[in-house]
């Protein structure tokens, strides 16, 4: 769960000019959805939780990747981010 929250925050901050103007946070509703989705409940196996975790991680990774691809002109750092996204399967 901490890793998913961290990448969600990174996705919100990546290429976001509001970072320089104030506090940037992920929305409470999104936090609640993540927590409810990743909280162990009866009937869920560990494999189910891993799949859900990876699904959220890929979701936010794809957001970062699409923001990096949208930059024009691309910086070397953006190119590195895109390559890492592709490597991780986003």
C-alpha positions in Angstrom: 0.0 0.0 0.0 2.7 2.6 0.8 4.3 2.0 -2.6 1.0 2.5 -4.4 0.3 5.7 -2.5 3.9 6.9 -3.3 3.5 6.3 -7.1 0.1 7.9 -7.0 1.6 11.0 -5.5 4.5 11.0 -8.0 1.9 10.7 -10.9 0.1 13.7 -9.5 3.3 15.7 -9.2 5.0 14.7 -12.4 5.0 17.6 -14.9 2.6 19.6 -12.6 3.3 23.3 -12.3 1.2 23.5 -9.2 4.0 21.8 -7.3 5.8 25.2 -7.3 2.8 27.1 -6.1 1.6 25.0 -3.1 0.8 21.6 -1.8 -0.2 18.9 -4.4 -2.0 15.9 -3.0 -3.9 13.0 -4.4 -7.7 13.3 -3.8 -9.3 11.7 -0.7 -11.7 9.7 -2.9 -8.9 8.1 -4.8 -7.1 7.3 -1.5 -10.2 5.7 -0.2 -10.6 3.6 -3.4 -7.0 2.4 -3.2 -7.3 1.5 0.5 -10.6 -0.4 0.0 -9.2 -2.2 -3.1 -6.0 -3.2 -1.3 -7.3 -4.0 2.1 -7.4 -7.7 2.8 -10.9 -9.0 3.0 -12.3 -12.5 3.6 -12.2 -14.5 0.4 -9.2 -12.7 -1.1 -6.0 -14.6 -1.5 -2.6 -13.1 -1.4 -2.3 -13.5 -5.1 -5.5 -11.4 -5.5 -4.0 -8.6 -3.5 -0.8 -8.7 -5.4 -2.7 -8.5 -8.7 -4.7 -5.5 -7.4 -1.5 -3.8 -6.2 0.2 -4.3 -9.5 -2.9 -3.1 -11.3 -2.9 0.2 -9.3 0.9 0.5 -9.8 0.6 0.1 -13.5 -2.3 2.6 -13.7 -0.2 5.3 -12.1 2.9 4.3 -14.0 1.0 4.7 -17.3 -0.1 8.2 -16.1 3.5 9.2 -15.6 4.5 7.7 -18.9 1.8 9.5 -20.8 2.8 12.8 -19.2 6.4 12.2 -20.1 5.4 11.4 -23.7 3.3 14.6 -23.9 6.3 16.8 -23.2 7.6 18.7 -26.1 10.5 19.0 -26.6 11.4 16.0 -24.6 14.2 16.3 -22.1 16.7 13.5 -21.6 15.1 12.8 -18.2 11.7 12.4 -19.9 13.2 9.9 -22.4 14.6 8.0 -19.4 11.2 7.9 -17.7 9.6 6.6 -20.9 12.2 3.9 -21.3 11.6 2.8 -17.7 7.8 2.8 -18.2 8.2 0.5 -21.2 10.6 -1.7 -19.3 8.1 -2.1 -16.4 5.2 -2.7 -18.8 3.1 0.4 -18.6 
